[in-house]
């Protein structure tokens, strides 16, 4: 949070001394905390999701826990003191017992919140974190009418009565942090919940410990290496299943060993979870109620059996789904840690213990559908992110804002009651507001099998890495340019007084201009994360994606402030901002890096848009850096002198790649995948380098070639299982075919397949061209030539109108250029391709042997 | 009674045949079996991008009537069956949506319709663009592929090409999962793209060319032969098929097909021809005969200008001949008054009975203009009186001579006038 920097950090300091428990200091707590029966861990708080379950919000909320009123009252208090707390998050709790204050419908809540906000983006999350720290006056006092500044002392007195939020809590011997995954008790009286064996017992000898155990991938039972028949030396690579499961799969009956008399099988937490006797959840926030109990807001995980689709055949045994369902639970109900991992972590976690689970999908409990969890790494960073964390991030207290901002958005759908759901139908999804609600619906009912069970072949892997969308791990061949960009940006940012500067980057398409800049910005962000860089604000705009050039003001203003205004107003505000008047947004003093892609699209007739944008950096205290990207080298020279003098000073050229660089790019992408012949890559890169030097083109050619090879192997695999030459490897032939497809125009083939009279017409046009020397020929003349030829060569005479129709058809495919057919005999025709192509295509046509003598 | 029964069987058979000819998936069903057709290539392309979750763009090129759209439809139908939940389809046509904002709105509308979201007409084009990008992301996360079918692709390549740019640029992110299929009859459609759009386009091209003679023959057999299980009496089917094989074996039939192919070998043309032949089917005998095909061919090869020439009155023919004479005299520009002068001089010289007043001639002249046998030489001078605007002849001398020959009521003088000019 930028706002805690410098002066406002004092506010936090004072708060620290006042509050008994510091947000950063871990609170040690004994389990002997008086668990009054009323506060017993709430069983049934989480909606039970049976196979038949309808979206059961009502069920989940129909609990009659006495804890409720207290919580609600706590809310009321909080609502009183901070009006902007009417986030939907609070609403979720108060569905059954609505607080007397805000009875507003969700959308009005949102709207009112918007009105109350200062025009900063981070404010919605402010209330959550603000509790331990009294709000810094300068920031929030003005816009929120319900919190006048003089209330401040009162609030501090009331401090202990309020919830205080923590990032990390040590409770009952365990250390729980926001973002951790935990087991949660389901029923208080569940059998043998008390004992919780950490170590699993062997399924054969029923003793735990004593040697390495291996887990069966099918029944998840543990086995000592020595107990397996035949005994294993070491843990096998890949999938392994025990002899009982294998027997079962083969259809044989094989009795599993029974436990010795008198010994009860103790189930591990994992087994209980998978048998739906326990829950797993992820902690989203932790707080202490005024009465001293510790609570957590959790996001539930769900086992496949509990989804509407049921367990599907491709589900892993240890698979869980994340839901969009959140609940408040008492810390008492939390058992201990478990580890829910994404596919990549899961693959790497070989022997991380028993409490490891796999989670790849999110499950929507309202719509009963699935969605892949997005990989955050692949997403371009959101722009306001860099400012979300304090500048000196390496000090030891960390506010929990980032987590909050995360679920502030995600939470809204979950908290929608039925009334809210009705409203979602009214909000149009393609308008601005509706998008937040509407898009929840999209998801797939069942996870398709082919996605999960598909083993990728080498060729398919190659295709995937060659995709343009795949971000390469490194950007080869652009080190120099990237270095230059990053020094430019750093110079601009690091100087205390950011002198407005402008960098113009040019180069032909597909030479990595945008990618390099984005890579630099990513690197700078990681530098900023490690605390060596001042915070800055990065705005990225693409000229071709703007509806009109003037819209750029609107977009910039929206990125800075989060508000939408018309472009004229936005221009006014922005000019004021950069010329040192009233500043927009909370990051008012941060330097702004503005990246404009496809800069040439911003040209208007009087070039005022470009002028304005390039004029801002020259103002003192503007703190603005502009990076413009375009294709043409001499764009600044083409502009008005007053613009080119502002833009053309610092330039960076991205030259086309040469073949070595292209080869390096392709090879670096294909590292570890053995699907391409070496010469094939070299051939492709040489060819592309000779034509355009466009890396996209080179990658596409390689991908196309891989597709050809894949198609070939699949077809041959269908026909017969024999392996032919170059099977599964992209060879020269494939590259050749791909290059053909990309670079060769298809007109020759079409000419070869023309109707007979079409060919005659084309040849007659070439003939006329040579006779008259003029490109254009009148249809009348052409037709008489065709007729005389047909007459001489004893062909059936076509009608005039037939000829005209054929001409029009050829004109449609642009083999010839012609005027519209209503001109009949006066129509003018012209060949669209060189006459040599026609000669080449029609020299030996089998159905018209006499044609060649006219060529 | 028996005749009535036979007729009903015949009309049933006719209905079956017509239904087949109008069903593109039946017409092109032969494509499904062979691996080298455009159908299987396109299907492989699209289905691999559905199953491997990648983005693709492909352009289908070829003259009109070669079955581009039919192949796309077939592929989409098949894929919808294979992946029922995972495909949503957006169809745009360059004729309707060449304007970028309008196309964006249409995309948003179809996406909303497909996913049962409510749609607002008021949303701005920025909103719609953002919505599309969000939807691409969400659908990608849910393993759903969005297929964009852009018909008349060349018309999208006008102006700034913002639509194509934002579509192809959105496909460069990893979460999206989309296929853009462009269909165009312009062979140079990919050359029309602006350089940065072209750089993002993946340059997959499938070329559709008219089928060869053998293919057409196979297609005709496939379409006209009745199968055993088509619900008609077995005896009728064997009789019908036997006759049809006879016809197919005939040299004359091959000649018919040949002359059809010489002008236009596309599948759609063949279908039109067959539909006519089936419609000419004799209901009493209940079988297709050679005459049906012959008359279908002649109806396919009509020469509309010739036909309208044959319908002209004598006076109109006089006017055409006068115009022809004027053009032959290398008089580059002439109008109604100069035509009338020529007409009068002919009348003076030959003293025919076809002498009409100038107003009558003017009406005949206007009629000729309406039939587009003659036209104004230029589009300027709209406010000029019709008589003084320069005109041009739109038919050739050969056509005129032919029509005079065919016209039985035509006076000999006219022929002579034309001939003399020609051979003197």
Interface residues (C-beta under 8 A of the other chain):
Chain A: X369 X370 X371 X372 X373 X374 X375 X378 X379 X425 X426 X427 X428 X429 X430 X431 X432 X434 X435 X438 X439 X441 X442 X443 X444 X445 X446 X447 X448 X450 X451 X454 X460 X463 X464 X467 X468 X469 X470 X471 X508 X509 X510 X542 X544 X545 X546 X547 X551 X598 X601 X631 X694 X696 X697 X700 X703 X704 X707 X710 X711 X714 X715 X718 X719 X741 X742 X745 X746 X747 X749 X750 X752 X753 X755 X756 X757 X780 X783 X784 X787 X796 X798 X799 X800 X801 X802 X805 X806 X809 X812 X813 X814 X815 X822 X823 X824 X825 X826 X832
Chain B: X35 X41 X44 X45 X48 X51 X52 X53 X54 X55 X61 X62 X63 X64 X83 X85 X86 X101 X108 X111 X112 X115 X116 X117 X118 X119 X120 X122 X123 X124 X125 X126 X127 X128 X129 X130 X131 X134 X135 X137 X138 X139 X140 X141 X142 X143 X144 X160 X162 X165 X166 X169 X171 X172 X173 X174 X175 X176 X185 X186 X187 X188 X191 X195 X196 X198 X199 X200 X202 X203 X204 X205 X207 X209 X210 X259 X261 X262 X263 X264 X265 X301 X302 X303 X304 X305 X306 X372 X375 X392 X393 X394 X395 X396 X398 X399
